[in-house]
Amino acid sequence: MKIHEDIKYIGVDDLDLDLFESQYIIPNGISYNSYLILDKKIAVMDTVDSRKYGEWRENLRSALEGRTPDYLIVHHMEPDHVGDIVALMDDYPEMMIVASARAVQMMPQFFEGVDFTPRTIAVKEGDTLSLGAHTLHFMMAPMVHWPEVMVSYDELSKVVFSADAFGKFGALSHDEEWACEARRYYFNICGKYGVPVQTLLKKLAALDVEMICPLHGPILTENLDYYIGLYDTWSKYKPETEGVFIAFASIHGGTAAAAGKLAEILRAKGAPKVSVADLSRDDMAEAVEDAFRMSKLVVAASSYDSGVFPPMYDFLHHLQIKSFQKRRVAIVENGSWAPSAGRVMRAMLGEMKDLEIVEPMVTIRSRMKSTDLPAMEALADALLA
């Protein structure tokens, strides 16, 4: 697939992998993106996961049409993008590897017994590499989302090779709306690193960009302000949607019923959007995505072993490590004899940044009753105030 006069897409889809990074469900697969710049000098822009090396190698050889690559540009050292480095080195003994100094340092960690020293060129912020008509400008992007990451900009085609930034779940053969799976990808992969993402966005703002080529997901060619605008919102931890996300963890259904009733009350009181997730059954990555997307969060959970029901603990732990912040949060707890969930949830939320805990916390005893309605109404009023 040609994406510019001298730039070809040589990546592959993976429709067999069930869990990306062994934790994120990918029902529509994933793409491992790789590109080839054909100039006086030829540059391979990243490789792919070793599980797809054979298919990728054929794509590369076909695109080369008998020529030999001069450079392999490594933007990111994660195994799904560097699985084929050593095999490629063996295929093309004269090819040099261009990467950040930190990436060069990391390479022996992944490939035991390989001496990369004579084959690597370490670049830093502002360095360039001329291929002929094309000149690559390198920008360091540490912690988007690993410390060795860099992106490159081709001034001729005005293409940014963005590493994992602007990526999404889903194979390219699966046509779907970008934002949903890009959002789930961003908050679960890069969500912790809003400040580094902001730094990268400022660098991109100084460039004339017409195309973004990420390592996962589709090539972005139109309405770039839309994609960049979403990344700006996400990386500033601003709510994208005005509304309430209710995440519940229920053992025997009592807490689930209370969460459903609260959703009903909120809708009746004019909440613009209310979304509900069952943390025991729904995709955890989607729950994390929705928590970041919405302006308000309600956590409702059963007490369990003098603490909180584990699916809620897991959810709040995910929010903690992804730097959840700048939201209003309400708490509903359930306990049959010694309610403890609220205390644990409040403590975990208290470790997060810039959260406002909305009072009153509502305590349900086993099953919600008519006598609990005033407290639920008060909580809804306070949340929407």
N, C-alpha and C positions, 0 to 999 in steps of 0.2 A: 504494500500500500504506500503510495507516494503522498507525503504531507507537504512537500515543497519541491521545487525543481531538482534539488540535489539531496534531499533528505527522505529516507524511506523508513517506514515502520516495519520492524522485523520481530516484534514480540509475539507472544503466544497466549492463548487462553488455557486455563486449567479448570475443567468442569468436573474433575474427580475429587478434588480436595474438599473435605467436609468442614474442617475447622481451620480458619486462617489464624496463624500464630497459636495454634492448638487451643483456641478459646472462643473465636468469633465465628458463628455459623454463617456460611456463605451459600445460601440456596441457589444462587445464580452464578456460582463460581467466582473466579478472580482472574484478572489479566496480569501477566508479567510483561511490562512494556520495555522495549529496547528499540533503539533507533540507529540508523546508519547515515553518516554524512559522507557523500561521495564528492571529493574535490581533488586537487593535486595530491593532497594527503588525505587519507581516509580515516575517519574516526568512528569506532563502535561506541555507542552511548549506552553503557551498562549491558550486563548479560541477564540471565533469568534464573529461576530456581532449577537446581540440578535435575529435578524430576521431569523437567520439560526440555532438557538439553538437546536431545536428538532432533526434536521438531524445530527448535530455535536454530540449531546448527544448519539445518537445511535451508531455513529462511535466510540466514546470513550468507551462505554460499551462493544461493540463487541471486540475492541482491548484489553481491560482489561481482558477479559475472566474470570470474577468473582473476580479479584483482586481489591485492593483499592489503589488509588493514595496517595502518601505521600506528594507530593509537587505540587503546581502550580507555574510555573516560569512565571512572568509577565515582558516581555521585553519592553512593550510600553502600555501606558494607554489610547490610543485613543479608542473611543467606539466600533469601528469595531473589536477590539481585546480583549476587556474586558467586552463585553456585558453580559457574562454568569458567571461572578465571583461569585455573590451572590447565584445564583442557584446551582453552583458547590459546594460552601461552605455548602449549605443545604444538598446536596446529600452525601457529604463526610465530616462529622463533624470533623474528626481528621486531615484532610489535612491542611498543612501550606502553606501560600503564600510567595514566595520569590521574592523580587523586590528591586529596588534602593530605597534609603531613600526618594528621591523626589517623586517617584511613590507611596510609602506608604502614604506620606503626601497628595497626590492628591486623593486617593481613596474615602474618604468621600464626595468629591465634586460631584462624580458621583452617589453615592448611599446613599441617605438620611436615617439617622437613623440606619445605620449599624456600629457596633463597630468592626473595623478590628484589633484593638490593640493586642488581644490575639492570633490572627491567622496569623500575619505577621512576616517575618524575613527580615530586611533591610540589604542589602549587599552593599559593596563598591568596588572600583577598586582593583583587585587582589584577592578578596575573592574567595574561592572555596567551592563546595558542593559535597561530595562523595555520590554516589548512590550505590556503590559497585564496580563493574569493571569500571564504568563510573565516571569520575570526571568532573564537570562543573567549568570552570574558567570564572569569570564575569569581563567584561570590560565596563566601563561607556562610553556612546556615547551621551552626552548632545547635543541637537539641531540637531540631525539627526533623526527626525526633530522637536522633542519636548524636553524639558529640562530634562525629567525623564528617557530617553531612555537608555537601556543597551543592550549589546549583550553577548552571552555566547559561549564558546568553549568547546567541549567535546574532551578531549585529546585522548581517546581510538579510537573513530570513525573518529577523525580529522574533525568534522563537526562544522561549525559556524552557530549559530542561530542568524541571522543578523537584526532582527526587520524589519523596513521598508526599510533599505538599500538593494539594489539589487532587489527591487520589481518591478513589472510591472502591467499594466492594462491587463485585459483579463482573462477569466476563464481557468482553466487547461484543461478542455474538449475541448477547442479551440486551435488547433495546429497552431502556427504562429511563425515567426521569432522573436527573443527576442528583438533586439536592438530598433526597432521602438517604440513599446509601452513602453519599459523600459525608453527610452529617454524622451518621453512625460511625463511619470510618474515622472522621476527624476527632470526635470527642473520646473515642475509645483508644485511638492510636496516638494522637497528638494533643489531646485535651489538656494535659498537665502543662504544656509548654506554650501558653498564650503569649508570654513576653518574647521568646525567641521568634515566634511566628510574626508578631508585630514588627520585629526588627527586619525580618525578611521582606515583609510587605512594603516597608519604607524603602528598601533597596529597589524593589520592583517598580515602585512608583516613579523612580527617577529614569526609567527606561521606556522606550517606545516598544511595547509588547503587542504582538498581533496573534500569538499562539502560545499556549501552555501545554507542554508535553510532560505529564507526570509518569511515575513508574507503575501506577495502577489506574485503571479506568480510562475513559475516553480522552482523546486529545481535544482541548478546549480552543475553539476557533472563532466563536461569535459571542457577542455580549459579554466580554470579559469583565466588565464592570460588575455584572451580576455575581459571578463567581468570586471575584476579589472582594466584593462588598460583603458577601456571606462570610468569607474567611476573616474579614475585619471584625464583623459582629461576633463571630464565634471566639476569636482569639482575645477579644476584650471582655469576654464572659458576659456580654449583654444578652438579655432575653431576645429571642427571635420572634416569639409569638406571645401575645398577651393572653394569658389563660392559666388554668390550674391543672397540674399533673398530680394525680392521686396514685401513689404506689402502696400496695398493701401486701402483707404477708399473713395469711390466715391458716390456722390449723384445722378447725372443724367447721368453718363457714361463717362464724359469728362476726369476725373482723371483716370478711368480704362483704357481708350484708351491710355493715356500718359504713364501709367505704362507698358502696353503691348508693346508700341513702344520702351521704354527704354530697356525692356527685349530683344527685337529683335536686337537693336543696340549692347547691351552687348554680345549677342551670336555671332554676326557678327565680333566683335572685339576679339573673342577668350576666353571669360569667360568660365572657365571649367565647371561650372554648374550655371544655373539661375533658381530660383524657384519663383513663384508668388502666392500671396494669397490675396483674397478678404476678408477684415476684417469684412465686413457686413454680409457675408454668411459662410465663412469657420470657422472651429473649432478654437476658440481662443487659446486653449491649444496647438494645432498643430502649430499655428503661433508663439507662444512663443518658442516652441521646435525648429522650423526652424531658428528663429533668433539666438538662442544659437548655433545651429549646424554649421551655415555658417560663413565664415570669414568676410563677408561684408553685410551690411544692407542698403536698400533704403526704406525710408518712404515717401509715396506720399498720400496727402490728400487734400480734399476740405476745404475751409474756411466755417465757420458756426457760426452764432451769434457772430461775432467778435472774434472767437476762431478757434477751429479745429473740424471737423466732429467727433461726439462722438465715433464711432468705433475705430478711430485712438487714441483718448485720452485714451480709455480703454486699447488698446494694449500697449501704452507707459507706462501707469500706471502699467500694469502687468510686463513689463520689469523692471521698477523701483523697485518694491517690491521683484523681484526675483534676484536683484543684477546684472543685465545685465552690461557687461563691456568688455574691451579689444577688441573693434571692430572699424572698419571704417564705418561711416554712412553718407549717402547722403540724401538730402532733396529735394522733389518736392512738390510745393504747387500749388493750383488752387484757383482762386478767380475771380468772375465776375465784382466786382466793388471796393472792398477794401480787397485785399488778407491779411489774418491774420494767416492762418494755419502754414506757415513757422516759424513765430515768436514763436508761442506756441510750436511747435515741437522742435525747437532749444532750447527753455528754458527747456523743460522736459528732453531732451537729456543731457543738460548741468548739470543736477543734478546727472547724472550717472558717474561711475568711468572709467577713462582711455578710453574714447571714442574720436576718431578723427572725427570731422565734415569735410567732404570733400566738397570743394568749386569747382564750384559755385553752390549755391542753384538755382534751376530752378523755375521760376514762369510762370504758364500757365493762360491765361485769357479765362475761360469758356471752350474752346476747343483748343486742340493742333493744330498748324498751321505750314506750311513749314518754317515760320520765326523762329519757336522755335527749329528747328532741330540743328542748330549750338550749342545752349546752351546744348541740350541733348547730343550731341556728345562730347562736352567738359567735361560734367559731367561724362560720361562713361569713357573717357580717364583718368580723374583724379581718378576715383574709381579703375580702373584697374592698375594704375601706381604702 
